[in-house]
Every structure is written in C-alpha cells, then in structure tokens.
Amino acid sequence: MEKIEFTRQEKELMAGKVKAYFRDELNQDIGGFDAEFLVDFFAREMGAFFYNRGLYDAETLITEKVSEISELLLELEKPVTQA
C-alpha cells in the first residue's frame, strides 16, 4: 500500500489532537515534532487497518443501498393479466 499523505493543515490538526491527548490523558507535554512523529508512525503502521475498515464499511453501505433500490424497483412492477 502506498504511503498515506496528509496536507500540512491535516497533519497540524492531528498533531494538535495528539498533543492534547498526551496533556489531558497522560499528564505529559510533548512537542509538535514528537506529535507529528507519532502521527507519521500511526499513519504508516496502522493506517491500512483504518483504510480497510473504511472500505468494508463502504461496501456494506453500498450493498444495503443496492438492495433498497432493488426493492423499490420491484414495487414499480405493473401487474400483467392474460388476455
């Protein structure tokens, strides 16, 4: 799988969330460089798990919607009588 790339703005937002988590949950302050390093680590090592889960969830949703459309199409069926 290709490396997941984020925009500078996305990376800064994620790094901010990592810093806030460390501060609020672990009572530790980490710098922006360390937070970005962790974001890169998670993207590289665990990104595929989240990506694949998103694909599976999308497939499930699409399957459900196609089934709904099939049911709606059957409701449009006209009765046929023999002459």
WOTA-V189665 format. One record per helix or strand. SS is the DSSP state (~ for helix, > for strand). FROM is the first residue (numbers start at 1). LEN is the number of residues. If there is no record, write none. Layout:
# WOTA-V189665
ss->(SS;SS)
from->(FROM;FROM)
len->(LEN;LEN)
This chain:
# WOTA-V189665
ss->(~;~)
from->(8;32)
len->(19;44)
